[in-house]
Amino acid sequence: MPVYTQELPIVAEAEVVVLGSGSAGSTAAIAAARTGADTLLVERYGFLGGTSTMVLDTFYGFYTPADQAARVVNGIPWEIVERLYAYGMVLERPSSYGAGQAVTYDPTTLKVVWEQTVGAAGARLLLHTFCVDVLKDGDRISGLVVASKQGLGLIMGRVFVDASGDADLVFKSGAPFEAAGTDGQPAQSLTTTFRLGGVNAERARAVKRDELVKRMKAANVSGEYRLPREEGSIHATPIADVVATNMTRVAYVDGTDPFELTKAEVEGRRQALEYTRFLREQIPGYEHSYLMNFSTQIGIRETRRIWGEYRLTREDVLSARQFEDAIAQCGAPIEDHHAGNNTRWEYVPDGGTYDIPYRVLLPQGVSNLVVAGRCLSADHDAHASVRSMGQCMAMGQAAGTAAALAVREDGTPHRLNVGKLQERLRMDGALFSGATAVAAAK
Ligand SMILES: Cc1cc2nc3c(=O)[nH]c(=O)nc-3n(C[C@H](O)[C@H](O)[C@H](O)COP(=O)(O)OP(=O)(O)OC[C@H]3O[C@@H](n4cnc5c(N)ncnc54)[C@H](O)[C@@H]3O)c2cc1C
């Protein structure tokens, strides 16, 4: 145990402490508080949402990508979409890539929706607080060591949820994980997203995807532009003349290394400017567009994946496997943004779904910790399917519910009766075990 901890003040205490407020962590905090636990959500930035509000504007994973798209995620995640609808800030649209029906929202509104929903559930928030270490007591975490403008402090808790995206609590606890890029497949590349205003939507819409790709290739061949990804996407948003992009590509970066991330941030913005120039000069409808913003930070797809009680595999995805300890389901394809100029897609057969088992959220060797979101236990390819925000939220609902139920027992999510967890999740609208469709896509 680090010596400095003996001197540190306790800045907060809760029964369930959730680290990280991305789509997984915010949903986990809502679920834990609604299940009756005194819950604290801790976040390093000054707003909620993580990647969902600082990089992106489209939820995937709610729908299967089949022709007859079916919605396979419900519960708290869908409630978030309904709250966005109440603000008139959602646009459901067919995906131009085959990732399934897209749920595009306004990310600024989503920041408020997360705050309101977490607050109404009764969870407390602590923003501007970075977790740098953990306090251990045998195989349990007893507290988080956090840093803020006031210095170092401790947050004590009974059960912890690691929704940091990077498995920071698993890493700091000394529990096993696999770093992306160390299993023979390069880590997925990083992307700085950007939004353009002043777009003539009608003229821009007339340029179909094939034509856009053709023009990107031609631009590279001409030597006038350097566009690392030739099939990057642009889509409409709920705001009339604004489009959002997913075009830049920065490869071979360890998303947990600040030195590598520094270079990646600079390179991502450089590429974003180059794509903006290309669009303004080469694509009808963009002549008078202007750069509205870059993502708050570069988007990181994959870093540490924990070694859990079970590891979701590529075979599980491609055989649409069902599990007895299912807590959520997924029909999203394997979508691998490797270092090349295109993206690799592989689909769950027959537009079906596979289950996400509870055990992929349980890290080995730490008994009062459950994870949620993109740091789950999965191999590279399974991760490339299950990381969509629809599933991160569904995992968050399961992790938060499990943490709160565990508080009522011996504080050990690993020993929780899974049937009891599933019963509570079903009651709260979650979908799993089989391709349960609740709604056809609009
Ligand atoms: C470029 C890009 C494009 C993508 N496109 C899509 C898409 O279109 N649709 C889709 O559904 N999915 C998409 N994904 C995948 C999806 O966005 C992510 O897998 C998902 O958002 C991860 O959610 P999360 O909650 O697990 O982690 P994150 O969203 O990364 O949240 C982690 C949170 O924890 C906080 N945090 C981390 N460490 C600490 C710490 N030590 N102390 C305090 N706070 C901490 C962070 O600030 C953050 O708020 C994309 C991902 C990327 C990067």
The ligand as an SDF file (V2000), in Angstrom:
LIG
                    3D

 53 58  0  0  0  0  0  0  0  0999 V2000
  -13.9790    7.4160  -32.6840 C   0  0  0  0  0  0  0  0  0  0  0  0
  -15.0000    6.4720  -32.1310 C   0  0  0  0  0  0  0  0  0  0  0  0
  -16.1580    6.2560  -32.8430 C   0  0  0  0  0  0  0  0  0  0  0  0
  -17.1380    5.4240  -32.3300 C   0  0  0  0  0  0  0  0  0  0  0  0
  -18.3300    5.3340  -32.9700 N   0  0  0  0  0  0  0  0  0  0  0  0
  -19.3850    4.8070  -32.3170 C   0  0  0  0  0  0  0  0  0  0  0  0
  -20.6990    5.0370  -32.7830 C   0  0  0  0  0  0  0  0  0  0  0  0
  -20.9230    5.7340  -33.7780 O   0  0  0  0  0  0  0  0  0  0  0  0
  -21.7210    4.4960  -32.0720 N   0  0  0  0  0  0  0  0  0  0  0  0
  -21.5120    3.7170  -30.9390 C   0  0  0  0  0  0  0  0  0  0  0  0
  -22.4740    3.2370  -30.3430 O   0  0  0  0  0  0  0  0  0  0  0  0
  -20.2630    3.5040  -30.4820 N   0  0  0  0  0  0  0  0  0  0  0  0
  -19.2040    4.0540  -31.1090 C   0  0  0  0  0  0  0  0  0  0  0  0
  -17.9450    3.9230  -30.6080 N   0  0  0  0  0  0  0  0  0  0  0  0
  -17.7220    3.0520  -29.4210 C   0  0  0  0  0  0  0  0  0  0  0  0
  -18.2600    3.6630  -28.1450 C   0  0  0  0  0  0  0  0  0  0  0  0
  -18.3560    5.0500  -28.2710 O   0  0  0  0  0  0  0  0  0  0  0  0
  -17.4320    3.3350  -26.9170 C   0  0  0  0  0  0  0  0  0  0  0  0
  -17.1050    1.9670  -26.8840 O   0  0  0  0  0  0  0  0  0  0  0  0
  -18.2100    3.6980  -25.6520 C   0  0  0  0  0  0  0  0  0  0  0  0
  -18.6110    5.0520  -25.7130 O   0  0  0  0  0  0  0  0  0  0  0  0
  -17.3890    3.4430  -24.4140 C   0  0  0  0  0  0  0  0  0  0  0  0
  -18.1450    3.8300  -23.2910 O   0  0  0  0  0  0  0  0  0  0  0  0
  -17.5520    3.6320  -21.8350 P   0  0  0  0  0  0  0  0  0  0  0  0
  -18.5730    4.1930  -20.9020 O   0  0  0  0  0  0  0  0  0  0  0  0
  -17.1040    2.2360  -21.6320 O   0  0  0  0  0  0  0  0  0  0  0  0
  -16.2160    4.5090  -21.7980 O   0  0  0  0  0  0  0  0  0  0  0  0
  -15.9830    6.0690  -22.0360 P   0  0  0  0  0  0  0  0  0  0  0  0
  -17.0380    6.6880  -22.8180 O   0  0  0  0  0  0  0  0  0  0  0  0
  -14.5600    6.1440  -22.4980 O   0  0  0  0  0  0  0  0  0  0  0  0
  -16.1040    6.6760  -20.5680 O   0  0  0  0  0  0  0  0  0  0  0  0
  -15.1080    6.5690  -19.5770 C   0  0  0  0  0  0  0  0  0  0  0  0
  -15.3080    7.7350  -18.6110 C   0  0  0  0  0  0  0  0  0  0  0  0
  -14.4420    7.5600  -17.5150 O   0  0  0  0  0  0  0  0  0  0  0  0
  -13.7570    8.7690  -17.2360 C   0  0  0  0  0  0  0  0  0  0  0  0
  -12.4770    8.3670  -16.6410 N   0  0  0  0  0  0  0  0  0  0  0  0
  -11.5650    7.5380  -17.1850 C   0  0  0  0  0  0  0  0  0  0  0  0
  -10.5570    7.3270  -16.3290 N   0  0  0  0  0  0  0  0  0  0  0  0
  -10.8250    8.0540  -15.2200 C   0  0  0  0  0  0  0  0  0  0  0  0
  -10.1270    8.2420  -13.9930 C   0  0  0  0  0  0  0  0  0  0  0  0
   -8.9810    7.5920  -13.7240 N   0  0  0  0  0  0  0  0  0  0  0  0
  -10.6780    9.0800  -13.0650 N   0  0  0  0  0  0  0  0  0  0  0  0
  -11.8620    9.7330  -13.3310 C   0  0  0  0  0  0  0  0  0  0  0  0
  -12.5540    9.5680  -14.4800 N   0  0  0  0  0  0  0  0  0  0  0  0
  -12.0420    8.7310  -15.4110 C   0  0  0  0  0  0  0  0  0  0  0  0
  -13.6120    9.4270  -18.6080 C   0  0  0  0  0  0  0  0  0  0  0  0
  -13.3890   10.8070  -18.5080 O   0  0  0  0  0  0  0  0  0  0  0  0
  -14.9610    9.0780  -19.2430 C   0  0  0  0  0  0  0  0  0  0  0  0
  -15.9600   10.0090  -18.9150 O   0  0  0  0  0  0  0  0  0  0  0  0
  -16.9240    4.7300  -31.1000 C   0  0  0  0  0  0  0  0  0  0  0  0
  -15.7380    4.9340  -30.3970 C   0  0  0  0  0  0  0  0  0  0  0  0
  -14.7960    5.8110  -30.8900 C   0  0  0  0  0  0  0  0  0  0  0  0
  -13.5680    6.0820  -30.0860 C   0  0  0  0  0  0  0  0  0  0  0  0
  1  2  1  0
  2  3  1  0
  2 52  2  0
  3  4  2  0
  4  5  1  0
  4 50  1  0
  5  6  2  0
  6  7  1  0
  6 13  1  0
  7  8  2  0
  7  9  1  0
  9 10  1  0
 10 11  2  0
 10 12  1  0
 12 13  2  0
 13 14  1  0
 14 15  1  0
 14 50  1  0
 15 16  1  0
 16 17  1  0
 16 18  1  0
 18 19  1  0
 18 20  1  0
 20 21  1  0
 20 22  1  0
 22 23  1  0
 23 24  1  0
 24 25  2  0
 24 26  1  0
 24 27  1  0
 27 28  1  0
 28 29  2  0
 28 30  1  0
 28 31  1  0
 31 32  1  0
 32 33  1  0
 33 34  1  0
 33 48  1  0
 34 35  1  0
 35 36  1  0
 35 46  1  0
 36 37  1  0
 36 45  1  0
 37 38  2  0
 38 39  1  0
 39 40  1  0
 39 45  2  0
 40 41  1  0
 40 42  2  0
 42 43  1  0
 43 44  2  0
 44 45  1  0
 46 47  1  0
 46 48  1  0
 48 49  1  0
 50 51  2  0
 51 52  1  0
 52 53  1  0
M  END
$$$$
